[in-house]
Amino acid sequence: MEVQVTVSQTGEHYLSRLSNGRHHSLADEPLSEGGTDEAFSPDEWLLGALGSCTAITLRMYIDRKGWNIPELKVKLNMRRETVSGETNTYFEREIRVPEDTPTDQVERLLQIANACPLHKTLSGTNIISTKISG
């Protein structure tokens, strides 16, 4: 499956406009990075993508199983560390479910979370091809 997003940067400092042809959104940098803080930063969008993919994947599984888990939350953190010129990115993901969720369901949800498509993408080998055209 191919996914396409177009990002337009029109000189409004770092404010960028995202579109997939059906939906439109914004990305920006925080004030501390010289942006206007009008939208999520690219890093926040990345965390949001992983979190929403996780939540959607879990909800699909919960619904299919008919489990009584009315609410779940996914909290994410990310940090980068450069050692000897090599940058490593660390993602921390915490999934919150009701305290009375049975242990066997919690264990299965962890397995399902690790199988969400974006988790697989970020955990796998990524190849970025870039070209500039006029």
C-alpha positions, 0 to 999 in steps of 0.5 A: 500500500502506498501512502502520499502526503504533500508538505508545502512550506510557503515562507511563514517561517517553519509553519508547513501545510500537510495534505493527503488530498482529503485532509489538511493539517499543519506542522511547525516548530516550538518557539524554543526552536524558532517556530511559531508553535502553531501546530505539532512539531515533526517529532510530535507528528511521528509520535502521534502516528505511532500512538494512533496506529497503536491505539487503532490496532488495539481497538480493532483487536479488542472489538474483534475479541469482544473484550470490555475495554472501553478506553485505552491511552497511549503515551509516548516519548522520544529522545535521540542520542548521538554516540561516535557520530551514530544517532540512535532514536529511543521510543518509549510507549506506555499503553494505559488500560483500566486497572481491572483488565485481566492479565491475559488480555494485557499480555496479549495487547502488548503483543498486538501493540508490537505488531502495529504497522507503524511499530513494524515500520519504525523497527525495520530497515528504512530507505529514504530516496530523495530527489529535487525537481524544479 
